[in-house]
Amino acid sequence: MPLLRLQAVVGPSLRLREVLVAELVAAWTGPVQRLTDPADLPTVLLDLDTPSLFGDSALVVVRADQALLRKHADALLAQIGRPVVAGVMVVVIPELDQRSAFAKALGKAKAMHLADVPDAKAVVGWITGKIDAHPQGADDPRAIALALVEHVGADADGLLGAIEVLAIYSGEGPLTRAGAEAVLAGTAERPIWDLTGAFFEGKAKRAIDLLHAGGGAEPEQVLATLIGDLRRQIACSETPDDDEAARWLGTKGNLFYARKRAKELGRPTLLRLFIGALQCQRQLRTTGSDSALALELFVLHAQRVIAPGRR
């Protein structure tokens, strides 16, 4: 993607927006700043015209809402199509009125990057392609895609998240149809990430209810998924660089949600949870304990750690 002074990444899918942002960041050789609805946006825009005497020019990723765009519409509009002098700004927004002057100017300057979401008819083919290209490989990409769409629907972010969960469940092996069915067999037709989500939110009762509801989920499977999630979050707590964290993990998946969770919980809490999860896993492997009871006790202890650790 060519870098222009001001450009926008637009689309309803958070994950697909982040993919486009990552491509723009990868094309930049200087420092990167990330801001959300900045109160001093005029100052940030001014910096695009003013080379710094104390450091390299930056690429500034600004996640904005409609209120911010309306408030600074004229100032933003004035930057579109102008050459790069002292930096680049990438405005990231979920939606944009394509009839607005801002959208029309972005389109004319070829400065709008659309995070297109497939429609319901195209979603199976789209997610099949994602599975087929996964670095771990897959035994039957279309069958896995059909299973994911059946359970998750056509939501792009939900499907991409399901692939990440499946990859964690699969360890270093390929994604498989059997693995997808195991992950999606959650509790009372609820996928396993509902259970793990409740765990990381400190909702012990809900997590335990989900463990036993319906056909139930295998405790060993849940524990393996939790350990995989914790590894990702700990890696994100170690470095702000997604590429570096992905290399440590041996994956190429999107780390947005893992980074968000790592920020919420904090590194000390994550390390305590990780040690507890490993101890629980060792207990199951060496003592033949009741796996469901052991996992229940771990969830209850984890709730005490997570509740005060949330920020």
C-alpha positions in Angstrom: 0.0 0.0 0.0 1.4 3.5 -0.8 1.7 5.8 2.1 -0.1 9.1 1.9 -0.1 12.0 4.3 -3.6 11.2 5.5 -5.6 8.1 4.8 -8.4 6.1 6.4 -9.1 2.4 7.1 -12.8 1.8 7.1 -15.0 -1.2 7.8 -17.2 -2.9 10.4 -14.9 -5.7 11.2 -12.4 -4.9 13.9 -10.1 -7.7 12.9 -10.1 -6.9 9.2 -9.4 -3.2 10.0 -6.4 -4.3 12.1 -5.0 -6.3 9.2 -5.0 -3.3 6.9 -3.5 -1.1 9.7 -0.7 -3.7 10.1 0.0 -3.6 6.4 0.3 0.2 6.5 2.5 0.1 9.6 4.8 -2.5 7.9 5.4 -0.1 5.0 6.6 2.6 7.4 10.2 2.7 8.6 10.0 5.2 11.4 8.3 5.2 14.8 4.6 4.5 15.2 2.2 6.2 17.6 -1.3 4.9 18.4 -4.0 7.2 19.7 -7.7 6.8 20.4 -10.0 9.8 20.0 -7.2 12.3 20.9 -8.3 15.6 22.4 -5.3 17.3 20.8 -6.0 16.2 17.2 -5.2 19.7 15.8 -1.7 19.5 17.3 -1.2 16.0 15.8 -2.2 17.3 12.4 0.2 20.2 12.8 3.0 17.8 13.4 2.4 16.4 9.9 3.8 19.7 8.5 6.6 20.1 11.0 9.7 18.0 10.8 11.0 17.1 14.3 14.4 18.3 15.4 14.6 15.6 18.0 13.6 12.4 16.2 12.2 10.7 13.2 8.8 11.5 11.8 6.0 9.2 13.0 3.2 7.3 11.5 0.2 8.1 13.7 -2.7 5.6 13.9 -5.8 7.4 15.2 -8.8 5.3 16.1 -11.7 7.8 15.8 -15.5 7.9 16.3 -18.0 9.9 14.3 -18.0 12.8 16.8 -14.3 13.3 16.4 -14.6 13.3 12.6 -17.4 15.9 12.7 -15.6 18.1 15.1 -12.4 18.3 13.0 -13.8 17.6 9.6 -12.3 20.7 7.9 -8.9 20.2 9.4 -8.8 16.5 8.3 -10.2 17.3 4.9 -7.4 19.8 4.3 -4.7 17.1 4.8 -6.1 14.7 2.2 -4.0 14.4 -1.0 -1.1 16.5 0.3 2.4 15.1 0.1 4.2 13.5 3.0 6.4 16.1 4.8 6.9 15.1 8.4 4.7 12.1 9.1 1.6 10.1 8.2 -1.8 9.8 9.8 -4.0 6.8 9.5 -7.6 7.3 10.7 -9.3 4.1 11.6 -13.1 4.1 11.7 -15.8 1.5 11.7 -18.1 3.3 9.3 -18.1 6.4 7.1 -20.9 8.0 5.1 -19.7 7.5 1.5 -21.6 10.6 0.5 -19.7 12.9 2.8 -17.0 15.3 1.5 -14.5 13.5 3.6 -15.2 10.1 2.0 -15.3 11.6 -1.5 -11.9 13.3 -1.0 -10.4 10.1 0.4 -11.7 8.2 -2.6 -10.4 10.7 -5.1 -7.0 10.6 -3.5 -7.1 6.8 -3.3 -6.5 7.2 0.4 -9.3 5.0 1.6 -8.7 1.4 2.5 -11.9 -0.6 2.9 -11.9 -3.6 5.2 -14.5 -5.4 3.2 -16.7 -8.0 5.0 -18.0 -10.9 2.9 -21.8 -11.2 2.6 -23.6 -14.3 3.7 -23.3 -16.0 0.2 -19.6 -15.5 0.0 -18.6 -16.1 3.6 -18.0 -19.9 3.3 -15.6 -19.4 0.4 -13.9 -16.5 2.2 -13.3 -18.3 5.4 -12.2 -21.5 3.5 -9.4 -19.4 2.0 -8.3 -18.2 5.4 -8.2 -21.7 6.7 -6.4 -23.0 3.7 -3.7 -20.3 4.0 -3.2 -20.9 7.8 0.5 -21.5 8.6 -0.4 -24.7 10.6 -2.2 -26.2 7.5 -5.6 -27.9 7.5 -6.8 -31.3 6.6 -10.1 -30.2 5.0 -10.5 -26.4 4.8 -14.0 -26.4 3.4 -15.4 -28.8 5.9 -13.9 -26.8 8.7 -15.3 -23.6 7.2 -18.8 -25.1 7.0 -18.6 -26.2 10.6 -17.5 -22.7 11.7 -20.2 -20.9 9.7 -22.8 -23.3 11.0 -22.0 -22.5 14.6 -20.8 -18.9 14.4 -22.8 -17.5 11.5 -21.5 -15.0 8.9 -19.8 -12.7 11.4 -16.3 -12.1 10.1 -14.7 -11.3 13.5 -16.4 -14.3 15.1 -15.1 -16.6 12.4 -11.6 -15.3 12.5 -11.6 -15.6 16.3 -12.9 -19.2 16.0 -9.9 -20.0 13.7 -7.5 -18.7 16.4 -9.2 -20.8 19.1 -8.9 -23.9 16.8 -5.3 -23.1 16.1 -4.6 -23.0 19.9 -6.5 -26.2 20.4 -4.5 -27.9 17.6 -1.2 -27.1 19.2 1.6 -27.3 16.6 -0.5 -29.7 14.4 -2.8 -28.8 11.5 -6.3 -27.6 11.8 -8.7 -30.5 11.5 -12.4 -31.1 11.1 -12.4 -33.2 14.2 -10.7 -30.4 16.1 -13.2 -27.9 14.9 -16.1 -30.1 16.0 -14.5 -30.6 19.4 -13.9 -26.9 19.9 -17.4 -26.0 18.7 -19.1 -28.7 20.6 -19.1 -26.4 23.6 -21.8 -26.4 26.2 -25.4 -26.5 25.1 -24.3 -25.6 21.5 -22.1 -22.8 22.9 -18.5 -22.7 21.6 -15.6 -23.2 24.0 -14.5 -19.6 23.8 -17.7 -18.6 25.7 -16.4 -20.6 28.6 -12.8 -19.3 28.3 -14.2 -15.8 28.0 -16.2 -16.2 31.2 -13.0 -17.5 32.9 -10.9 -14.4 31.9 -13.7 -12.1 33.0 -13.6 -13.6 36.5 -17.1 -15.1 36.2 -16.4 -18.4 37.8 -20.1 -19.5 38.2 -20.8 -18.9 34.6 -17.6 -20.7 33.5 -18.5 -23.8 35.6 -22.1 -23.7 34.4 -20.9 -23.7 30.8 -18.4 -26.6 31.6 -21.3 -28.8 32.5 -24.3 -27.6 30.5 -25.6 -29.6 27.6 -23.2 -32.2 26.4 -20.4 -30.5 28.3 -16.9 -29.8 27.3 -13.9 -31.9 28.0 -11.9 -30.4 30.9 -8.6 -31.3 29.3 -9.6 -29.5 26.2 -10.7 -26.4 28.1 -7.5 -26.4 30.1 -5.4 -26.7 26.9 -7.2 -23.8 25.3 -6.8 -21.6 28.5 -3.0 -22.4 28.5 -2.7 -21.5 24.9 -4.6 -18.2 25.5 -2.4 -17.4 28.4 0.7 -17.9 26.4 -0.5 -15.5 23.8 -1.4 -12.9 26.4 1.9 -13.2 28.3 3.8 -12.8 25.0 1.8 -9.6 24.4 2.7 -8.3 27.8 6.4 -8.9 27.0 6.5 -6.8 23.8 4.4 -4.1 22.1 5.4 -5.5 18.7 2.8 -8.0 17.4 5.3 -9.5 14.9 7.8 -10.2 17.6 5.2 -11.8 19.9 3.9 -13.9 17.0 7.5 -15.2 16.3 7.8 -16.2 19.9 4.6 -18.0 19.7 5.3 -19.6 16.3 2.0 -18.3 14.9 0.8 -15.6 12.5 -2.6 -15.0 14.0 -4.1 -11.6 14.9 -3.2 -10.7 18.5 -5.6 -7.8 19.0 -7.8 -9.6 21.5 -4.9 -11.2 23.3 -3.2 -7.8 23.7 -6.4 -6.3 24.9 -6.9 -9.0 27.5 -3.2 -8.7 28.5 -3.6 -5.0 29.1 -6.8 -5.5 31.2 -5.3 -8.2 33.4 -1.7 -7.2 33.7 1.4 -9.4 33.5 1.6 -10.4 37.2 -2.0 -11.8 37.1 -1.3 -13.6 33.8 1.8 -15.3 35.2 -0.1 -16.4 38.3 -2.9 -17.9 36.2 -0.4 -19.6 33.9 1.4 -21.3 36.7 -1.9 -22.3 38.2 -3.0 -23.8 34.8 0.2 -25.7 34.5 -0.2 -27.1 38.0 -3.8 -28.1 37.2 -2.6 -29.8 34.0 0.1 -31.7 35.9 -2.3 -32.8 38.5 -4.6 -34.3 35.8 -1.7 -36.1 34.1 0.0 -37.5 37.2 -2.6 -38.2 39.8 -5.7 -39.3 37.9 -7.8 -36.7 39.7 -11.4 -36.0 38.7 -10.7 -33.7 35.8 -13.9 -31.7 36.1 -13.5 -31.2 39.8 -9.8 -30.1 39.4 -10.8 -27.6 36.7 -13.7 -26.3 38.8 -11.2 -25.6 41.7 -8.8 -23.9 39.4 -11.6 -21.7 38.0 -12.6 -20.7 41.5 -9.1 -19.9 42.6 -8.5 -18.0 39.4 -11.5 -15.8 40.1 -9.8 -14.5 43.3 -6.7 -13.6 41.2 -8.6 -12.0 38.3 -11.1 -9.8 40.1 -8.5 -7.5 41.8 -6.2 -7.8 38.8 -8.6 -6.2 36.3 -7.8 -2.6 35.3 
